[in-house]
Amino acid sequence: MMKRPECKAAIPILAQEWARTQDQPVGWHPSFGEFVSWLKQNGQDHYLDFRSRMDPLYDAEQWFDDALKQKWRN
């Protein structure tokens, strides 16, 4: 299990790295589900394993949205 602050620091960096690998046609919106799949495929899903009051995926999605300027979706 990872420490929450480590994950909070890593997820935005990984989200931006993931976004650079994606085709981004007009109207493209980043998919958190696709990001999670990418983390798993790249052996980085340990960043989703930390203690959280809500749920680690909930927190990670918030950090993902912040990093990719998707707060309008919340």
N, CA, C and O atoms as a GROMACS GRO file, in nm:
protein
  296
    1MET      N    1   0.085  -0.118   0.000
    1MET     CA    2   0.000   0.000   0.000
    1MET      C    3   0.089   0.124   0.000
    1MET      O    4   0.188   0.132   0.072
    2MET      N    5   0.052   0.219  -0.081
    2MET     CA    6   0.127   0.345  -0.094
    2MET      C    7   0.075   0.446   0.009
    2MET      O    8  -0.031   0.427   0.067
    3LYS      N    9   0.152   0.551   0.030
    3LYS     CA   10   0.107   0.660   0.115
    3LYS      C   11   0.032   0.761   0.028
    3LYS      O   12   0.073   0.790  -0.084
    4ARG      N   13  -0.077   0.812   0.081
    4ARG     CA   14  -0.164   0.903   0.007
    4ARG      C   15  -0.087   1.022  -0.053
    4ARG      O   16  -0.107   1.053  -0.170
    5PRO      N   17   0.000   1.089   0.024
    5PRO     CA   18   0.072   1.204  -0.036
    5PRO      C   19   0.158   1.167  -0.157
    5PRO      O   20   0.170   1.245  -0.251
    6GLU      N   21   0.216   1.047  -0.155
    6GLU     CA   22   0.295   1.003  -0.270
    6GLU      C   23   0.206   0.987  -0.393
    6GLU      O   24   0.243   1.025  -0.503
    7CYS      N   25   0.089   0.930  -0.371
    7CYS     CA   26  -0.005   0.909  -0.482
    7CYS      C   27  -0.060   1.041  -0.533
    7CYS      O   28  -0.076   1.061  -0.653
    8LYS      N   29  -0.089   1.131  -0.439
    8LYS     CA   30  -0.141   1.262  -0.478
    8LYS      C   31  -0.041   1.338  -0.563
    8LYS      O   32  -0.079   1.416  -0.651
    9ALA      N   33   0.086   1.317  -0.539
    9ALA     CA   34   0.190   1.381  -0.620
    9ALA      C   35   0.208   1.311  -0.754
    9ALA      O   36   0.232   1.377  -0.856
   10ALA      N   37   0.196   1.179  -0.756
   10ALA     CA   38   0.223   1.102  -0.878
   10ALA      C   39   0.108   1.105  -0.979
   10ALA      O   40   0.133   1.113  -1.099
   11ILE      N   41  -0.015   1.098  -0.932
   11ILE     CA   42  -0.129   1.087  -1.024
   11ILE      C   43  -0.135   1.202  -1.124
   11ILE      O   44  -0.152   1.176  -1.243
   12PRO      N   45  -0.121   1.328  -1.083
   12PRO     CA   46  -0.125   1.436  -1.184
   12PRO      C   47  -0.015   1.424  -1.289
   12PRO      O   48  -0.038   1.450  -1.406
   13ILE      N   49   0.104   1.384  -1.247
   13ILE     CA   50   0.215   1.368  -1.342
   13ILE      C   51   0.183   1.255  -1.440
   13ILE      O   52   0.203   1.269  -1.561
   14LEU      N   53   0.134   1.144  -1.387
   14LEU     CA   54   0.097   1.031  -1.473
   14LEU      C   55  -0.020   1.066  -1.563
   14LEU      O   56  -0.024   1.023  -1.679
   15ALA      N   57  -0.116   1.144  -1.513
   15ALA     CA   58  -0.231   1.184  -1.595
   15ALA      C   59  -0.185   1.268  -1.714
   15ALA      O   60  -0.233   1.249  -1.826
   16GLN      N   61  -0.093   1.359  -1.690
   16GLN     CA   62  -0.043   1.442  -1.800
   16GLN      C   63   0.038   1.359  -1.899
   16GLN      O   64   0.030   1.380  -2.020
   17GLU      N   65   0.116   1.264  -1.847
   17GLU     CA   66   0.191   1.174  -1.935
   17GLU      C   67   0.095   1.092  -2.021
   17GLU      O   68   0.116   1.078  -2.141
   18TRP      N   69  -0.010   1.037  -1.959
   18TRP     CA   70  -0.111   0.959  -2.031
   18TRP      C   71  -0.177   1.045  -2.139
   18TRP      O   72  -0.192   1.001  -2.253
   19ALA      N   73  -0.216   1.167  -2.103
   19ALA     CA   74  -0.287   1.254  -2.197
   19ALA      C   75  -0.202   1.282  -2.321
   19ALA      O   76  -0.255   1.292  -2.432
   20ARG      N   77  -0.072   1.295  -2.303
   20ARG     CA   78   0.017   1.320  -2.418
   20ARG      C   79   0.018   1.202  -2.515
   20ARG      O   80   0.052   1.219  -2.632
   21THR      N   81  -0.019   1.082  -2.468
   21THR     CA   82  -0.018   0.964  -2.554
   21THR      C   83  -0.150   0.944  -2.627
   21THR      O   84  -0.162   0.853  -2.709
   22GLN      N   85  -0.249   1.028  -2.599
   22GLN     CA   86  -0.383   1.009  -2.654
   22GLN      C   87  -0.408   1.097  -2.776
   22GLN      O   88  -0.360   1.210  -2.785
   23ASP      N   89  -0.484   1.041  -2.871
   23ASP     CA   90  -0.534   1.125  -2.979
   23ASP      C   91  -0.634   1.221  -2.916
   23ASP      O   92  -0.716   1.180  -2.833
   24GLN      N   93  -0.627   1.346  -2.953
   24GLN     CA   94  -0.714   1.446  -2.892
   24GLN      C   95  -0.788   1.526  -2.998
   24GLN      O   96  -0.758   1.643  -3.022
   25PRO      N   97  -0.886   1.462  -3.063
   25PRO     CA   98  -0.963   1.536  -3.163
   25PRO      C   99  -1.046   1.646  -3.097
   25PRO      O  100  -1.061   1.648  -2.974
   26VAL      N  101  -1.098   1.735  -3.175
   26VAL     CA  102  -1.184   1.842  -3.124
   26VAL      C  103  -1.294   1.780  -3.040
   26VAL      O  104  -1.358   1.684  -3.083
   27GLY      N  105  -1.316   1.834  -2.923
   27GLY     CA  106  -1.421   1.783  -2.834
   27GLY      C  107  -1.378   1.667  -2.746
   27GLY      O  108  -1.460   1.610  -2.674
   28TRP      N  109  -1.249   1.629  -2.752
   28TRP     CA  110  -1.199   1.518  -2.671
   28TRP      C  111  -1.206   1.552  -2.524
   28TRP      O  112  -1.175   1.664  -2.482
   29HIS      N  113  -1.248   1.455  -2.445
   29HIS     CA  114  -1.251   1.469  -2.300
   29HIS      C  115  -1.175   1.352  -2.240
   29HIS      O  116  -1.203   1.237  -2.274
   30PRO      N  117  -1.079   1.379  -2.153
   30PRO     CA  118  -1.001   1.271  -2.092
   30PRO      C  119  -1.092   1.174  -2.015
   30PRO      O  120  -1.184   1.215  -1.945
   31SER      N  121  -1.064   1.046  -2.030
   31SER     CA  122  -1.140   0.941  -1.964
   31SER      C  123  -1.061   0.885  -1.846
   31SER      O  124  -0.953   0.829  -1.864
   32PHE      N  125  -1.116   0.899  -1.727
   32PHE     CA  126  -1.049   0.844  -1.610
   32PHE      C  127  -1.041   0.693  -1.620
   32PHE      O  128  -0.940   0.634  -1.581
   33GLY      N  129  -1.144   0.628  -1.670
   33GLY     CA  130  -1.144   0.483  -1.686
   33GLY      C  131  -1.032   0.436  -1.778
   33GLY      O  132  -0.965   0.336  -1.750
   34GLU      N  133  -1.011   0.507  -1.888
   34GLU     CA  134  -0.902   0.473  -1.980
   34GLU      C  135  -0.766   0.498  -1.913
   34GLU      O  136  -0.671   0.423  -1.935
   35PHE      N  137  -0.759   0.603  -1.832
   35PHE     CA  138  -0.636   0.631  -1.758
   35PHE      C  139  -0.605   0.518  -1.661
   35PHE      O  140  -0.490   0.474  -1.652
   36VAL      N  141  -0.705   0.470  -1.589
   36VAL     CA  142  -0.685   0.359  -1.494
   36VAL      C  143  -0.639   0.235  -1.569
   36VAL      O  144  -0.550   0.165  -1.522
   37SER      N  145  -0.697   0.207  -1.684
   37SER     CA  146  -0.653   0.093  -1.765
   37SER      C  147  -0.508   0.109  -1.807
   37SER      O  148  -0.431   0.013  -1.805
   38TRP      N  149  -0.471   0.230  -1.846
   38TRP     CA  150  -0.334   0.258  -1.886
   38TRP      C  151  -0.238   0.237  -1.769
   38TRP      O  152  -0.130   0.181  -1.786
   39LEU      N  153  -0.278   0.283  -1.649
   39LEU     CA  154  -0.195   0.260  -1.530
   39LEU      C  155  -0.171   0.111  -1.509
   39LEU      O  156  -0.058   0.068  -1.483
   40LYS      N  157  -0.278   0.032  -1.521
   40LYS     CA  158  -0.266  -0.113  -1.502
   40LYS      C  159  -0.175  -0.175  -1.606
   40LYS      O  160  -0.090  -0.258  -1.573
   41GLN      N  161  -0.191  -0.135  -1.731
   41GLN     CA  162  -0.110  -0.191  -1.840
   41GLN      C  163   0.038  -0.156  -1.824
   41GLN      O  164   0.125  -0.229  -1.871
   42ASN      N  165   0.065  -0.043  -1.758
   42ASN     CA  166   0.203   0.003  -1.743
   42ASN      C  167   0.261  -0.023  -1.604
   42ASN      O  168   0.366   0.030  -1.569
   43GLY      N  169   0.191  -0.107  -1.526
   43GLY     CA  170   0.242  -0.144  -1.395
   43GLY      C  171   0.247  -0.029  -1.296
   43GLY      O  172   0.328  -0.031  -1.203
   44GLN      N  173   0.162   0.070  -1.314
   44GLN     CA  174   0.160   0.187  -1.226
   44GLN      C  175   0.035   0.193  -1.138
   44GLN      O  176   0.012   0.293  -1.070
   45ASP      N  177  -0.046   0.086  -1.139
   45ASP     CA  178  -0.172   0.090  -1.063
   45ASP      C  179  -0.152   0.085  -0.912
   45ASP      O  180  -0.248   0.101  -0.837
   46HIS      N  181  -0.029   0.065  -0.865
   46HIS     CA  182  -0.003   0.072  -0.722
   46HIS      C  183  -0.030   0.213  -0.668
   46HIS      O  184  -0.049   0.231  -0.548
   47TYR      N  185  -0.033   0.313  -0.758
   47TYR     CA  186  -0.066   0.450  -0.716
   47TYR      C  187  -0.215   0.465  -0.685
   47TYR      O  188  -0.258   0.571  -0.641
   48LEU      N  189  -0.293   0.361  -0.708
   48LEU     CA  190  -0.436   0.362  -0.674
   48LEU      C  191  -0.462   0.283  -0.545
   48LEU      O  192  -0.578   0.262  -0.508
   49ASP      N  193  -0.356   0.241  -0.479
   49ASP     CA  194  -0.367   0.160  -0.358
   49ASP      C  195  -0.317   0.239  -0.237
   49ASP      O  196  -0.200   0.228  -0.199
   50PHE      N  197  -0.405   0.318  -0.178
   50PHE     CA  198  -0.372   0.398  -0.060
   50PHE      C  199  -0.498   0.414   0.025
   50PHE      O  200  -0.609   0.391  -0.021
   51ARG      N  201  -0.477   0.454   0.149
   51ARG     CA  202  -0.592   0.475   0.239
   51ARG      C  203  -0.663   0.604   0.202
   51ARG      O  204  -0.600   0.705   0.171
   52SER      N  205  -0.796   0.596   0.207
   52SER     CA  206  -0.876   0.712   0.171
   52SER      C  207  -1.006   0.709   0.252
   52SER      O  208  -1.061   0.602   0.277
   53ARG      N  209  -1.053   0.824   0.292
   53ARG     CA  210  -1.181   0.830   0.364
   53ARG      C  211  -1.296   0.792   0.272
   53ARG      O  212  -1.390   0.724   0.314
   54MET      N  213  -1.290   0.835   0.148
   54MET     CA  214  -1.397   0.804   0.051
   54MET      C  215  -1.366   0.672  -0.017
   54MET      O  216  -1.424   0.568   0.013
   55ASP      N  217  -1.274   0.679  -0.110
   55ASP     CA  218  -1.232   0.564  -0.190
   55ASP      C  219  -1.108   0.610  -0.268
   55ASP      O  220  -1.106   0.722  -0.318
   56PRO      N  221  -1.008   0.527  -0.280
   56PRO     CA  222  -0.889   0.570  -0.354
   56PRO      C  223  -0.920   0.612  -0.498
   56PRO      O  224  -0.861   0.709  -0.548
   57LEU      N  225  -1.010   0.542  -0.564
   57LEU     CA  226  -1.043   0.581  -0.702
   57LEU      C  227  -1.112   0.717  -0.708
   57LEU      O  228  -1.091   0.794  -0.801
   58TYR      N  229  -1.194   0.746  -0.608
   58TYR     CA  230  -1.260   0.876  -0.602
   58TYR      C  231  -1.156   0.987  -0.592
   58TYR      O  232  -1.159   1.084  -0.668
   59ASP      N  233  -1.062   0.970  -0.496
   59ASP     CA  234  -0.957   1.071  -0.480
   59ASP      C  235  -0.872   1.082  -0.607
   59ASP      O  236  -0.843   1.193  -0.652
   60ALA      N  237  -0.832   0.969  -0.663
   60ALA     CA  238  -0.748   0.971  -0.782
   60ALA      C  239  -0.819   1.040  -0.898
   60ALA      O  240  -0.756   1.112  -0.976
   61GLU      N  241  -0.948   1.019  -0.910
   61GLU     CA  242  -1.022   1.086  -1.018
   61GLU      C  243  -1.024   1.237  -0.998
   61GLU      O  244  -1.015   1.312  -1.095
   62GLN      N  245  -1.034   1.281  -0.874
   62GLN     CA  246  -1.030   1.425  -0.846
   62GLN      C  247  -0.895   1.482  -0.888
   62GLN      O  248  -0.888   1.589  -0.949
   63TRP      N  249  -0.787   1.413  -0.854
   63TRP     CA  250  -0.652   1.460  -0.890
   63TRP      C  251  -0.633   1.458  -1.041
   63TRP      O  252  -0.571   1.547  -1.098
   64PHE      N  253  -0.688   1.355  -1.107
   64PHE     CA  254  -0.685   1.343  -1.253
   64PHE      C  255  -0.756   1.463  -1.315
   64PHE      O  256  -0.704   1.528  -1.405
   65ASP      N  257  -0.877   1.490  -1.266
   65ASP     CA  258  -0.954   1.603  -1.319
   65ASP      C  259  -0.883   1.736  -1.298
   65ASP      O  260  -0.882   1.821  -1.386
   66ASP      N  261  -0.824   1.754  -1.180
   66ASP     CA  262  -0.749   1.877  -1.153
   66ASP      C  263  -0.632   1.892  -1.251
   66ASP      O  264  -0.610   1.998  -1.308
   67ALA      N  265  -0.558   1.784  -1.268
   67ALA     CA  266  -0.438   1.788  -1.352
   67ALA      C  267  -0.471   1.818  -1.497
   67ALA      O  268  -0.395   1.886  -1.566
   68LEU      N  269  -0.586   1.768  -1.543
   68LEU     CA  270  -0.624   1.786  -1.684
   68LEU      C  271  -0.733   1.890  -1.703
   68LEU      O  272  -0.798   1.896  -1.807
   69LYS      N  273  -0.751   1.971  -1.600
   69LYS     CA  274  -0.846   2.084  -1.606
   69LYS      C  275  -0.988   2.038  -1.642
   69LYS      O  276  -1.052   2.096  -1.729
   70GLN      N  277  -1.034   1.932  -1.573
   70GLN     CA  278  -1.166   1.876  -1.600
   70GLN      C  279  -1.262   1.899  -1.483
   70GLN      O  280  -1.361   1.826  -1.471
   71LYS      N  281  -1.237   1.996  -1.398
   71LYS     CA  282  -1.321   2.019  -1.280
   71LYS      C  283  -1.465   2.051  -1.316
   71LYS      O  284  -1.554   2.035  -1.232
   72TRP      N  285  -1.491   2.095  -1.434
   72TRP     CA  286  -1.628   2.125  -1.476
   72TRP      C  287  -1.716   2.001  -1.474
   72TRP      O  288  -1.839   2.012  -1.468
   73ARG      N  289  -1.654   1.881  -1.479
   73ARG     CA  290  -1.731   1.756  -1.481
   73ARG      C  291  -1.784   1.719  -1.344
   73ARG      O  292  -1.878   1.640  -1.334
   74ASN      N  293  -1.727   1.774  -1.238
   74ASN     CA  294  -1.768   1.736  -1.101
   74ASN      C  295  -1.891   1.809  -1.056
   74ASN      O  296  -1.938   1.788  -0.944
   0.00000   0.00000   0.00000
